[in-house]
């Protein structure tokens, strides 16, 4: 922590003058406390499972934190051509009824778009907003998030499993693989997508699924089962406390962490890296849908990290923080492109339906041409692969579109 503080101090000193106009003291301000510009607000409605998901809810709430930090950062600079950004929030609780109620709340608030992460969204809140013509930017946690391209627009995370398979087969030269995942519909989808990716890339990889039953308190026996399969690579989607337990067990059983590929939401300092012995995590690989949060040579990362410190009181070294922040910043840029006087849900939906190479903050460009028959809502599939070592993330596979690498028969 001391080393990170010293490295960060130099960057923050350089940014102090630029951020001095943002108000507040040297510490973080309370989200939403920045005075709003006087124009008509542009309302984004965050529907996130802030409660109801036990240990995972803290990570999921990072979407909201990132959105609110972007709101305050933009409003401190006068909003979008004088119109303030307002991120209104609703706790969907992982519950169908609460999720549907939040969707109706978005309509009543005059929302331009739905943000945040709701696991029950696809079958509950999404149809409500689709009928109202309000675009949904929910991450791809339901089939509808990817398969309905008329009202759903996925800005990231839709190709992480495919990217992992490509990296495992082409870079790590894997011929055997374990998918270490939960025994639930999400885990089954994980396995299905990995199987399809292996075939589509034309790799000769033997796949062994290892499923963790719901409520597993100690993953050690399942880790042992995975290790006994003697795979070249293990793919997993464990995060937070579950990841800490699983990675510790893999380390203790002698499986090299540098042969474990995880999804970007697990590459989180507060819930994972800072909670395990560095030996347990050093070398771990992650597919990642946004800019490397430790790459301080990237001006957008510098802006982002400073804004998160200023307005949220956190470093923001997490894919979910970045995702929330990037969505709001990108929507503000779209409002400028459309024209703030004409920017509403209908104009945003029309824009996203035909978008072509529009830059995304902290990410690669969005384009409708990236959508596929299986995932018509996908507008930004590009992924990096990052590796954790010496208390920071480094990029080992630069940006690529996993679908561009698939075998063309």
C-alpha positions as CSV (number, residue, x, y, z in Angstrom):
1,X,0.0,0.0,0.0
2,X,2.9,2.4,0.8
3,X,4.5,1.8,-2.5
4,X,1.2,2.4,-4.4
5,X,0.7,5.6,-2.4
6,X,4.1,7.0,-3.4
7,X,3.7,6.2,-7.1
8,X,0.2,7.7,-7.1
9,X,1.3,10.9,-5.3
10,X,3.3,12.2,-8.3
11,X,0.4,11.8,-10.7
12,X,-2.0,13.4,-8.3
13,X,0.3,16.4,-7.8
14,X,0.4,17.0,-11.5
15,X,-3.4,16.9,-11.7
16,X,-4.1,19.1,-8.7
17,X,-4.3,22.3,-10.7
18,X,-6.5,20.8,-13.4
19,X,-8.9,19.4,-10.7
20,X,-8.8,22.5,-8.4
21,X,-11.9,23.9,-10.2
22,X,-13.9,20.7,-9.3
23,X,-14.7,22.0,-5.8
24,X,-14.4,20.3,-2.4
25,X,-11.2,19.8,-0.4
26,X,-8.3,17.5,-1.0
27,X,-10.4,14.6,0.1
28,X,-13.2,12.9,-1.8
29,X,-16.5,14.7,-2.0
30,X,-19.8,13.0,-1.3
31,X,-21.2,11.7,-4.7
32,X,-23.8,14.1,-5.9
33,X,-22.6,17.1,-3.9
34,X,-21.2,19.0,-6.8
35,X,-23.4,22.0,-7.7
36,X,-25.4,21.3,-10.8
37,X,-25.3,23.4,-13.9
38,X,-28.6,25.3,-14.4
39,X,-29.8,23.6,-17.7
40,X,-32.4,20.8,-18.0
41,X,-30.9,17.6,-16.5
42,X,-29.9,14.6,-18.6
43,X,-31.1,11.7,-16.6
44,X,-29.5,8.3,-16.6
45,X,-31.2,5.7,-14.5
46,X,-28.9,3.2,-12.6
47,X,-30.7,-0.1,-11.8
48,X,-28.3,-2.2,-9.8
49,X,-28.6,-5.1,-7.4
50,X,-27.2,-3.0,-4.5
51,X,-28.6,-5.6,-2.0
52,X,-29.8,-9.1,-2.2
53,X,-26.8,-10.8,-3.6
54,X,-24.7,-11.4,-0.4
55,X,-21.0,-11.1,-0.9
56,X,-21.1,-10.2,-4.5
57,X,-23.2,-7.0,-4.1
58,X,-20.2,-4.9,-3.0
59,X,-18.5,-5.5,-6.4
60,X,-21.7,-5.0,-8.3
61,X,-22.2,-1.6,-6.6
62,X,-19.0,-0.4,-8.2
63,X,-21.0,0.3,-11.3
64,X,-23.0,2.9,-9.4
65,X,-19.9,4.4,-7.8
66,X,-18.2,4.8,-11.1
67,X,-21.3,6.4,-12.7
68,X,-21.7,8.9,-9.8
69,X,-18.0,9.8,-10.0
70,X,-18.4,10.5,-13.8
71,X,-21.5,12.5,-13.1
72,X,-19.7,14.8,-10.6
73,X,-16.6,15.1,-12.8
74,X,-18.7,16.2,-15.8
75,X,-20.9,18.6,-13.7
76,X,-17.9,20.2,-12.1
77,X,-17.0,21.2,-15.7
78,X,-20.4,22.7,-16.5
79,X,-22.1,19.4,-17.5
80,X,-22.8,18.8,-21.2
81,X,-23.0,22.2,-22.8
82,X,-24.7,23.5,-19.7
83,X,-27.0,20.6,-19.1
84,X,-26.2,18.7,-15.9
85,X,-25.9,14.9,-15.7
86,X,-28.1,13.3,-13.1
87,X,-27.6,9.6,-12.3
88,X,-30.7,8.4,-10.4
89,X,-30.5,5.0,-8.7
90,X,-32.8,2.2,-7.9
91,X,-32.0,-1.1,-6.0
92,X,-33.3,-4.0,-8.0
93,X,-32.2,-6.4,-5.2
94,X,-31.7,-9.3,-7.6
95,X,-35.5,-9.7,-7.4
96,X,-37.9,-9.8,-10.4
97,X,-40.6,-7.6,-8.8
98,X,-38.1,-5.0,-7.6
99,X,-36.4,-5.0,-11.0
100,X,-39.7,-4.4,-12.8
101,X,-40.6,-1.6,-10.3
102,X,-37.2,0.1,-11.0
103,X,-37.9,0.0,-14.7
104,X,-41.1,1.8,-14.2
105,X,-39.2,4.3,-12.1
106,X,-36.8,5.0,-15.0
107,X,-39.8,5.8,-17.2
108,X,-41.3,8.2,-14.6
109,X,-37.9,9.9,-14.2
110,X,-37.7,10.6,-17.9
111,X,-34.5,8.6,-18.2
112,X,-32.4,8.7,-21.4
113,X,-30.8,5.3,-20.7
114,X,-30.7,2.4,-18.2
115,X,-27.3,1.9,-16.6
116,X,-26.0,-0.4,-13.8
117,X,-26.0,-4.2,-13.4
118,X,-29.2,-6.1,-12.6
119,X,-29.1,-9.9,-12.8
120,X,-32.9,-10.3,-13.2
121,X,-33.0,-7.6,-15.8
122,X,-33.5,-9.5,-19.1
123,X,-36.9,-11.1,-18.3
124,X,-38.2,-8.4,-16.0
125,X,-37.2,-4.8,-16.4
126,X,-35.9,-4.9,-19.9
127,X,-39.2,-5.6,-21.7
128,X,-40.7,-2.6,-19.8
129,X,-38.0,-0.2,-21.0
130,X,-38.0,-1.7,-24.5
131,X,-41.7,-0.8,-24.9
132,X,-41.0,2.7,-23.6
133,X,-38.1,3.1,-26.1
134,X,-35.4,3.6,-23.4
135,X,-32.1,2.0,-24.3
136,X,-30.6,-0.6,-21.9
137,X,-26.9,-0.8,-21.3
138,X,-27.0,-3.7,-18.8
139,X,-23.9,-6.0,-18.9
140,X,-24.5,-9.3,-20.5
141,X,-25.8,-11.4,-17.6
142,X,-29.0,-12.5,-19.2
143,X,-29.6,-14.0,-22.7
144,X,-31.8,-11.0,-23.6
145,X,-28.9,-8.6,-22.9
146,X,-27.0,-10.0,-25.9
147,X,-29.8,-11.4,-28.1
148,X,-32.2,-8.4,-28.4
149,X,-30.6,-5.7,-30.5
150,X,-33.6,-3.5,-30.6
151,X,-33.4,-2.0,-27.2
152,X,-30.3,-3.6,-25.6
153,X,-26.8,-2.3,-26.3
154,X,-23.8,-4.1,-24.7
155,X,-20.8,-1.9,-24.4
156,X,-18.4,-4.5,-22.9
157,X,-17.9,-7.9,-21.4
158,X,-19.7,-9.9,-24.1
159,X,-16.6,-11.8,-25.4
160,X,-14.4,-12.4,-22.3
161,X,-14.8,-16.2,-22.3
162,X,-14.1,-16.4,-26.0
163,X,-11.0,-14.2,-25.5
164,X,-9.8,-16.5,-22.8
165,X,-10.1,-19.5,-25.0
166,X,-8.2,-17.7,-27.8
167,X,-5.4,-16.7,-25.5
168,X,-5.2,-20.2,-24.0
169,X,-5.0,-21.9,-27.3
170,X,-2.9,-19.5,-29.3
171,X,-0.5,-18.1,-26.7
172,X,-0.4,-20.7,-23.9
173,X,-0.7,-23.6,-26.5
174,X,-3.2,-25.4,-24.3
175,X,-4.4,-28.9,-25.3
176,X,-6.4,-29.6,-22.1
177,X,-8.6,-27.2,-20.1
178,X,-10.8,-27.1,-17.0
179,X,-13.7,-24.7,-16.7
180,X,-14.0,-24.1,-12.9
181,X,-17.4,-22.5,-12.5
182,X,-20.6,-22.5,-10.4
183,X,-23.3,-25.1,-10.9
184,X,-26.0,-22.7,-12.0
185,X,-27.4,-21.3,-15.3
186,X,-24.6,-18.8,-15.5
187,X,-22.0,-21.6,-15.1
188,X,-23.7,-23.8,-17.7
189,X,-23.6,-20.8,-20.1
190,X,-19.9,-20.4,-19.3
191,X,-19.2,-24.0,-20.3
192,X,-21.4,-23.8,-23.4
193,X,-19.6,-20.7,-24.7
194,X,-16.2,-22.2,-24.0
195,X,-17.1,-25.3,-25.9
196,X,-18.4,-23.3,-28.9
197,X,-15.3,-21.1,-28.9
198,X,-12.9,-24.1,-28.9
199,X,-14.7,-25.4,-32.0
200,X,-15.0,-22.0,-33.7
201,X,-11.3,-21.4,-33.3
202,X,-10.4,-24.9,-34.5
203,X,-8.3,-25.7,-31.4
204,X,-7.6,-29.3,-30.3
205,X,-8.4,-28.8,-26.6
206,X,-9.9,-31.4,-24.3
207,X,-12.4,-29.7,-22.0
208,X,-13.3,-30.9,-18.4
209,X,-16.0,-29.0,-16.5
210,X,-15.7,-28.8,-12.6
211,X,-18.9,-27.4,-11.1
212,X,-19.1,-25.8,-7.6
213,X,-22.5,-26.5,-6.0
214,X,-24.5,-23.6,-4.7
215,X,-23.4,-22.5,-1.3
216,X,-20.0,-24.1,-1.4
217,X,-18.1,-22.9,1.7
218,X,-14.8,-24.5,0.9
219,X,-13.8,-24.9,-2.7
220,X,-10.7,-27.0,-1.8
221,X,-12.1,-30.4,-2.8
222,X,-13.3,-29.0,-6.2
223,X,-9.9,-27.4,-6.7
224,X,-8.3,-30.8,-6.1
225,X,-10.6,-32.3,-8.7
226,X,-9.6,-29.7,-11.2
227,X,-5.9,-30.2,-10.5
228,X,-6.2,-34.0,-10.8
229,X,-7.5,-33.5,-14.4
230,X,-3.9,-32.2,-15.1
231,X,-5.1,-29.4,-17.4
232,X,-2.8,-27.1,-19.3
233,X,-5.0,-24.1,-18.4
234,X,-7.9,-23.5,-16.0
235,X,-10.7,-21.0,-16.9
236,X,-12.7,-19.6,-14.0
237,X,-15.1,-16.8,-13.2
238,X,-14.7,-16.8,-9.4
239,X,-14.3,-13.3,-7.8
240,X,-14.1,-11.6,-4.4
241,X,-13.9,-13.9,-1.4
242,X,-14.6,-16.9,-3.6
243,X,-11.6,-16.1,-5.8
244,X,-9.4,-15.6,-2.7
245,X,-10.3,-19.1,-1.4
246,X,-10.0,-20.8,-4.8
247,X,-6.7,-19.2,-5.8
248,X,-5.2,-19.9,-2.4
249,X,-6.2,-23.6,-2.8
250,X,-4.8,-23.8,-6.3
251,X,-1.5,-22.3,-5.0
252,X,-1.3,-24.7,-2.1
253,X,-2.0,-27.6,-4.4
254,X,0.9,-26.6,-6.8
255,X,-1.1,-25.5,-9.8
256,X,0.7,-22.5,-11.4
257,X,-1.4,-19.3,-11.1
258,X,0.0,-18.1,-14.4
259,X,-2.1,-20.9,-16.1
260,X,-5.4,-19.6,-14.6
261,X,-7.5,-17.2,-16.8
262,X,-10.3,-15.3,-15.1
263,X,-12.8,-12.6,-16.2
264,X,-12.1,-8.9,-15.7
265,X,-14.5,-8.4,-12.9
266,X,-12.3,-10.5,-10.6
267,X,-9.3,-8.3,-11.2
268,X,-10.2,-6.1,-8.2
269,X,-7.8,-4.7,-5.7
270,X,-10.1,-4.1,-2.7
271,X,-11.9,-7.5,-2.9
272,X,-9.1,-9.8,-4.2
273,X,-5.5,-8.6,-4.7
274,X,-5.3,-6.8,-1.4
275,X,-6.8,-9.8,0.5
276,X,-4.5,-12.6,-0.5
277,X,-0.8,-13.2,-0.2
278,X,1.0,-11.7,-3.3
279,X,2.4,-15.2,-4.0
280,X,-1.2,-16.5,-4.5
281,X,-2.1,-13.9,-7.2
282,X,1.2,-13.1,-8.9
283,X,1.0,-14.3,-12.5
284,X,-2.8,-14.5,-12.6
285,X,-4.3,-13.7,-16.0
286,X,-7.5,-11.8,-16.7
287,X,-9.6,-11.0,-19.8
288,X,-10.4,-7.3,-19.5
289,X,-12.9,-5.1,-21.4
290,X,-11.5,-1.7,-20.5
291,X,-8.2,0.1,-20.3
292,X,-5.6,-1.3,-17.9
293,X,-6.3,0.8,-14.8
294,X,-2.6,0.7,-13.8
295,X,-1.4,2.1,-17.2
296,X,-0.7,5.7,-16.2
297,X,0.7,6.4,-19.6
298,X,-2.9,6.5,-20.9
299,X,-4.3,10.0,-20.5
300,X,-7.9,8.7,-20.1
301,X,-6.7,6.4,-17.3
302,X,-5.1,9.4,-15.6
303,X,-8.3,11.4,-15.8
304,X,-10.3,8.4,-14.6
305,X,-8.1,7.6,-11.6
306,X,-8.0,11.3,-10.5
307,X,-11.8,11.6,-10.8
308,X,-12.3,8.4,-8.8
309,X,-10.0,9.7,-6.0
310,X,-11.7,13.1,-6.1
311,X,-15.3,12.1,-6.2
312,X,-15.5,8.6,-4.8
313,X,-12.5,8.3,-2.5
314,X,-11.2,5.1,-4.1
315,X,-8.4,4.2,-6.6
316,X,-10.9,2.7,-9.0
317,X,-8.7,-0.2,-9.9
318,X,-11.5,-2.5,-11.0
319,X,-13.3,-3.3,-14.3
320,X,-16.7,-2.6,-12.7
321,X,-15.7,0.9,-11.5
322,X,-14.3,1.6,-15.0
323,X,-17.4,0.3,-16.7
324,X,-19.8,2.6,-14.8
325,X,-17.5,5.6,-15.3
326,X,-17.0,4.9,-19.0
327,X,-20.7,4.4,-19.8
328,X,-21.5,7.9,-18.4
329,X,-18.5,9.6,-20.1
330,X,-19.3,8.0,-23.4
331,X,-23.0,8.9,-23.3
332,X,-22.0,12.5,-22.6
333,X,-19.8,12.4,-25.7
334,X,-22.8,11.0,-27.7
335,X,-25.0,13.8,-26.4
336,X,-22.5,16.3,-27.8
337,X,-22.4,14.5,-31.1
338,X,-26.2,14.4,-31.4
339,X,-26.6,17.9,-29.9
340,X,-27.7,18.4,-26.4
341,X,-31.0,20.0,-27.4
342,X,-32.0,16.9,-29.3
343,X,-30.5,14.3,-27.0
344,X,-33.2,12.0,-25.5
345,X,-34.0,8.3,-25.3
346,X,-35.2,8.1,-28.9
347,X,-32.2,9.9,-30.4
348,X,-29.8,7.8,-28.3
349,X,-31.5,4.6,-29.4
350,X,-31.2,5.7,-33.1
351,X,-27.6,6.5,-32.6
352,X,-26.7,3.2,-31.0
353,X,-28.6,1.3,-33.6
354,X,-26.4,2.6,-36.3
355,X,-23.2,3.5,-34.4
356,X,-20.0,3.1,-36.4
357,X,-16.5,3.5,-34.9
358,X,-17.6,5.9,-32.2
359,X,-14.9,6.2,-29.5
360,X,-15.7,4.8,-26.0
361,X,-14.0,6.3,-23.0
362,X,-11.4,3.8,-21.6
363,X,-12.2,1.4,-24.4
364,X,-12.1,0.7,-28.0
365,X,-14.6,2.1,-30.5
366,X,-18.2,1.0,-30.6
367,X,-19.7,-0.1,-33.9
368,X,-22.9,-1.8,-34.9
369,X,-21.0,-3.9,-37.4
370,X,-19.5,-5.9,-34.5
371,X,-22.9,-7.4,-33.7
372,X,-23.3,-11.0,-34.6
373,X,-26.4,-13.2,-35.3
374,X,-26.0,-14.8,-31.9
375,X,-25.4,-11.5,-30.1
376,X,-27.1,-8.6,-32.0
377,X,-26.8,-6.3,-29.0
378,X,-23.0,-6.4,-28.9
379,X,-21.5,-3.1,-30.1
380,X,-18.0,-3.4,-28.5
381,X,-16.4,-6.8,-28.3
382,X,-12.7,-5.9,-28.0
383,X,-10.7,-7.4,-25.1
384,X,-7.3,-7.2,-23.6
385,X,-5.5,-9.8,-21.4
386,X,-3.9,-8.5,-18.3
387,X,-1.5,-10.2,-15.8
388,X,-1.1,-9.3,-12.2
389,X,2.5,-9.1,-10.9
390,X,4.4,-7.0,-8.4
391,X,1.2,-5.3,-7.1
392,X,0.0,-4.1,-10.5
393,X,-1.6,-5.2,-13.7
394,X,0.3,-5.3,-17.0
395,X,-1.0,-5.9,-20.5
396,X,0.2,-9.1,-22.0
397,X,-2.3,-9.3,-24.9
398,X,-3.2,-5.9,-26.5
399,X,-6.7,-5.1,-27.7
400,X,-8.3,-7.6,-30.1
401,X,-11.7,-8.7,-31.3
402,X,-12.1,-12.4,-30.4
403,X,-14.6,-12.9,-33.2
404,X,-12.1,-11.7,-35.8
405,X,-9.8,-14.7,-34.8
406,X,-12.4,-17.4,-35.3
407,X,-12.1,-20.0,-38.0
408,X,-13.8,-19.1,-41.2
409,X,-15.1,-22.3,-42.9
